[in-house]
Amino acid sequence: MPATAERLKDIASFAGVRSNDLVGYGLVVGLDGSGDQTMQAPFTGQSMTNMLNQLGVTIPAGTNMQLRNVAAVMVTAKLPAFAQPGQQVDVVVSSIGNARSLRGGTLLMTPLKGADGNVYALAQGNLLINGISAEAQGSSAVVNHQAAGRISAGATIERSVELDLGRDNGLLTLQLDEADFTTALRVVERVNESFGFKVANAINAGVIQLQGPRDPNNRVAFMAQVENIEVNPGQSTARVVLNSRTGSIVLTGNVTLREAAVAHGNLAVTIRSQPLVSQPAPFSQGETVTANAADIDIIEEEASLLAVEGTQLMDVVQALNSLGATPADLMAILQALKASGSLRADLEII
């Protein structure tokens, strides 16, 4: 296979093999006076009262508990594919009240529910907080965020998610990470070639159906063989990604420009594409090679941005950066080039 070949497991995944998000509401106790102020966060006191009632402690009606060492939190986790009861996963604990810090706190037993409302895990344990703070004589210093923390292996799985991977008829679905007709065709060809008979059919540009064994053990071996098959993906669409806050630009693929002229402020960049021809010596059996060399002139005055067809976009970007163009300048020019149809790429602004 060519050096650019990639394993199927790197560009595709089997349908159904995925993680599931879990969320729960709980209480963190044991804080050193940095918990919720119950007057501003009444739900913390209500939660504490309900929990104590469940433990057999009766709180008189109308009692206003001025708690400073308790904080209401949201707990999130991911339930991995094929996870079984008894296994443990990490959880993230985040304050939802006005607690200043969760440092030194302990999360009480919190049920974690899935999108269907069922409880899939129980979380409990001591929090690890990366932040730190110090106060003295009215002054304070804070390093990193202290209103959220993490508990390693803090949730125990109580229920698994059933996955139907070809259990009845052996049919499996392979989903490409990036839909592409060329890649789908090559995947089908390589899979069928690897097994020596037809087991793969392309449903569309992003979905491929596989006929796997019905025996579970053989089906696992089949899936392992499929995900390690090497395929040469089709060339992806050229894309320009611009970070509007930092001005960073990332180009993927061969991004070029059609002929266009853009005027923007007092920035003037003229780019000329000079064709170069390399002629081999007589009787050398070589080939004539053509290339383009960009001749860039930069003038900081009222003028236009001229880009002839075939010019590389990076030449324009580098010229604008050399003039100290702001991120807003770059974004405006690229948007104008895309709107005019000159930019031969997808433009994504983040």
C-alpha positions in Angstrom: 0.0 0.0 0.0 1.2 3.6 -0.5 2.8 5.5 2.3 -0.4 7.6 2.7 -2.5 4.6 3.5 -4.4 4.7 6.8 -6.0 2.0 8.9 -9.8 1.8 8.8 -9.9 2.2 12.6 -8.4 5.7 12.1 -10.9 7.0 9.6 -14.1 5.0 10.4 -15.9 3.4 13.3 -18.6 0.7 13.8 -22.1 2.0 14.3 -23.1 1.6 18.0 -19.6 1.6 19.4 -19.8 4.9 21.3 -19.8 6.4 24.7 -22.8 7.8 26.5 -23.0 11.0 28.6 -24.1 10.7 32.2 -25.1 13.6 34.5 -26.3 13.9 38.1 -26.9 16.4 40.9 -25.2 16.1 44.2 -23.6 17.7 47.2 -20.0 18.3 48.2 -19.4 18.5 52.0 -16.3 19.1 54.1 -15.4 22.5 52.6 -13.5 25.0 54.8 -16.1 27.8 54.8 -15.9 28.1 51.1 -19.3 26.5 50.2 -22.5 28.0 49.0 -24.2 30.8 50.8 -27.6 29.3 51.4 -29.4 32.7 51.3 -28.3 33.2 47.7 -28.4 29.5 46.8 -31.5 28.1 48.6 -31.5 24.8 46.6 -28.3 23.8 48.6 -30.2 24.0 51.9 -33.2 22.2 50.4 -31.0 19.4 49.1 -29.3 19.1 52.4 -32.6 18.8 54.2 -33.9 16.2 51.9 -30.7 14.1 52.2 -30.8 14.3 56.0 -34.5 13.2 56.0 -33.6 10.2 54.0 -30.9 9.3 56.5 -33.4 9.6 59.4 -32.6 13.1 60.6 -35.6 15.3 60.9 -35.1 19.0 60.3 -37.8 21.3 61.8 -39.9 23.2 59.3 -38.7 26.7 58.7 -35.2 26.1 59.9 -32.7 28.2 58.1 -29.4 26.3 58.0 -26.6 28.7 57.5 -24.2 26.2 55.9 -20.8 27.3 54.7 -19.2 23.9 54.2 -21.6 22.5 51.6 -21.9 23.1 47.9 -24.4 22.0 45.3 -22.7 20.5 42.2 -23.4 18.9 38.9 -21.5 15.6 38.2 -20.7 14.5 34.7 -19.1 11.3 33.3 -18.9 9.3 30.2 -20.1 5.7 30.0 -17.6 3.9 27.7 -18.8 1.4 25.1 -19.0 -2.2 26.4 -18.6 -1.0 30.0 -19.9 -3.5 32.6 -21.3 -3.2 36.1 -18.5 -2.9 38.7 -16.1 -1.0 36.4 -15.2 2.5 37.4 -14.9 5.8 35.4 -13.7 9.3 36.1 -16.1 12.0 37.0 -16.0 15.8 36.8 -17.6 17.8 39.6 -18.7 21.4 38.9 -20.3 23.9 41.3 -23.7 25.4 40.3 -24.0 27.7 43.3 -21.8 30.5 44.7 -19.2 28.4 46.4 -15.7 30.0 46.2 -13.8 26.7 46.2 -14.4 23.0 46.3 -10.9 22.2 47.6 -10.9 19.5 50.3 -14.5 18.6 49.6 -16.1 15.1 49.4 -18.8 14.3 47.0 -21.7 12.3 48.6 -23.2 9.4 46.7 -24.7 10.8 43.5 -26.8 8.8 41.0 -25.7 9.5 37.4 -28.4 9.2 34.8 -28.4 8.8 31.0 -30.6 10.5 28.4 -33.3 7.9 29.0 -33.6 8.8 32.7 -32.1 5.5 34.0 -29.3 5.4 36.6 -26.2 3.9 35.1 -23.6 4.8 37.7 -23.1 6.0 41.3 -20.4 8.6 42.0 -18.7 9.4 45.4 -15.3 10.3 46.6 -12.8 13.1 47.4 -12.2 15.8 44.9 -8.9 16.8 43.3 -8.7 20.5 42.7 -5.8 22.0 40.7 -6.4 25.6 41.7 -5.1 27.3 44.9 -6.0 30.6 46.6 -4.7 32.7 49.5 -6.2 35.6 51.4 -4.7 38.0 53.9 -5.8 41.4 55.2 -8.3 42.0 52.5 -6.0 40.9 49.6 -6.4 37.6 47.8 -4.6 35.7 45.1 -6.1 32.9 43.0 -4.3 30.4 40.7 -6.4 28.3 38.3 -10.1 27.5 38.7 -11.4 26.1 42.0 -15.1 25.7 41.4 -14.6 22.5 39.5 -12.7 19.3 40.2 -12.2 15.7 39.2 -12.5 12.3 40.9 -10.4 9.6 39.4 -12.4 6.4 39.2 -15.0 8.2 41.2 -18.1 6.5 39.7 -19.0 2.8 39.8 -21.1 1.5 36.8 -24.3 -0.1 37.9 -25.9 -0.8 34.5 -24.5 -1.6 31.1 -25.8 -0.5 27.7 -26.8 -3.3 25.3 -25.1 -3.1 21.9 -26.6 -5.0 19.0 -23.6 -5.6 16.7 -24.8 -8.0 14.1 -26.3 -10.3 16.8 -29.2 -11.6 14.7 -28.0 -11.6 11.1 -24.3 -10.7 11.3 -24.8 -7.3 9.5 -22.4 -4.6 10.7 -22.4 -0.9 9.8 -19.1 1.0 9.2 -19.3 4.8 9.4 -16.6 7.0 7.8 -15.5 9.9 10.0 -15.7 12.1 6.9 -18.2 11.2 4.2 -16.5 10.9 0.8 -17.6 8.8 -2.2 -14.0 8.1 -3.3 -13.0 6.9 0.2 -16.2 4.7 0.5 -15.5 3.0 -2.9 -11.9 2.3 -1.9 -12.9 0.9 1.5 -15.3 -1.5 -0.2 -12.7 -2.6 -2.7 -10.0 -3.1 0.0 -12.3 -5.0 2.4 -13.5 -7.4 -0.3 -10.0 -7.8 -1.6 -8.7 -8.6 1.9 -11.3 -11.3 2.6 -11.3 -12.7 -1.0 -15.1 -12.5 -1.4 -17.8 -9.8 -1.2 -18.6 -8.9 2.3 -18.8 -5.0 2.0 -21.4 -2.8 0.2 -21.4 1.0 0.2 -24.8 2.4 1.2 -23.7 6.0 0.6 -20.7 8.2 0.9 -20.4 7.7 4.6 -21.9 4.3 5.4 -20.7 0.9 4.5 -22.5 -2.3 5.3 -20.6 -5.5 6.2 -21.8 -9.1 6.3 -20.0 -10.5 9.3 -20.2 -13.9 11.0 -23.1 -14.7 13.3 -20.9 -16.4 15.9 -19.9 -13.7 18.5 -16.3 -14.9 18.7 -15.8 -15.0 14.9 -17.6 -11.7 14.6 -15.0 -10.0 17.0 -12.2 -11.5 14.9 -13.9 -10.3 11.7 -14.2 -6.7 13.1 -10.6 -6.7 14.3 -9.4 -7.7 10.8 -11.6 -5.0 9.2 -10.4 -2.2 11.3 -6.7 -3.0 10.6 -7.1 -3.0 6.8 -5.2 -0.1 5.2 -7.0 2.2 2.8 -5.8 5.1 0.8 -8.5 7.8 1.5 -9.7 10.2 -1.2 -8.3 13.7 -1.2 -10.3 15.8 1.2 -11.8 19.1 0.3 -9.5 22.1 0.6 -10.4 24.0 3.7 -9.3 27.3 5.4 -9.9 27.6 9.1 -9.5 31.1 10.6 -9.5 31.8 14.3 -11.1 35.3 14.5 -9.7 35.9 18.0 -6.0 35.2 17.4 -5.8 35.5 13.6 -4.4 32.0 13.3 -5.0 30.4 9.9 -4.8 26.7 9.1 -4.9 25.5 5.5 -5.7 21.9 4.5 -5.3 20.7 1.0 -4.1 22.7 -2.0 -5.9 26.0 -1.5 -5.7 28.3 -4.5 -7.5 31.5 -5.8 -9.3 32.3 -9.0 -8.6 35.8 -10.5 -10.0 38.4 -8.1 -9.3 41.9 -6.9 -10.1 43.1 -3.3 -9.6 46.6 -1.9 -9.3 46.7 1.9 -8.2 49.9 3.8 -4.7 50.9 2.9 -3.3 47.5 2.3 -2.1 46.8 -1.2 -0.7 43.4 -2.2 0.1 42.5 -5.8 0.8 38.8 -6.6 1.9 37.7 -10.0 2.1 34.1 -10.9 5.2 33.5 -13.1 5.2 30.1 -15.0 8.5 28.3 -14.9 9.4 25.5 -17.3 12.2 23.0 -16.7 13.4 21.4 -19.9 15.5 18.2 -19.7 18.8 17.8 -21.6 18.6 16.2 -25.0 18.4 12.3 -25.0 18.2 12.4 -21.2 14.7 10.7 -21.2 13.5 13.3 -18.7 10.2 15.0 -18.6 9.3 18.7 -19.0 8.1 20.1 -15.7 6.1 23.3 -15.2 5.7 25.2 -11.9 4.6 28.6 -10.7 6.7 31.2 -8.9 4.9 34.0 -7.0 6.3 37.5 -7.4 5.0 39.6 -4.4 5.0 43.4 -4.2 3.8 45.1 -1.0 2.6 48.7 -1.0 0.9 50.3 2.0 -1.3 52.7 0.3 -4.8 53.0 -1.2 -4.9 50.2 -3.8 -6.3 46.8 -4.5 -5.4 43.2 -3.6 -4.8 41.5 -6.9 -4.6 37.6 -7.0 -4.4 35.9 -10.4 -5.8 32.5 -11.0 -3.6 29.7 -9.6 -1.9 31.8 -6.9 -1.5 30.1 -3.6 -3.5 31.6 -0.8 -0.6 31.3 1.6 1.3 33.9 -0.5 -1.6 36.4 0.2 -1.7 35.6 3.9 2.0 36.0 4.3 2.0 39.3 2.5 -0.8 40.6 4.7 0.9 39.4 7.9 4.1 41.2 6.9 2.0 44.4 6.8 0.7 43.8 10.3 -2.9 43.1 9.2 -5.2 42.5 12.1 -7.3 39.3 12.5 -10.3 41.4 11.4 -8.5 42.4 8.2 -7.7 38.7 7.4 -11.3 37.6 8.2 -12.8 40.3 6.0 -10.6 39.6 3.0 -11.1 35.9 3.2 -14.8 36.3 3.5 -14.8 38.6 0.5 -12.8 36.1 -1.5 -15.2 33.3 -0.6 -18.3 35.3 -1.4 -16.9 36.3 -4.8 -16.2 32.6 -5.7 -12.4 33.2 -5.9 -11.5 31.1 -2.9 -11.3 27.5 -4.0 -11.9 26.0 -0.5 -14.3 25.8 2.3 -14.0 28.7 4.7 -14.6 28.0 8.4 -14.3 30.8 11.0 -14.1 29.8 14.7 
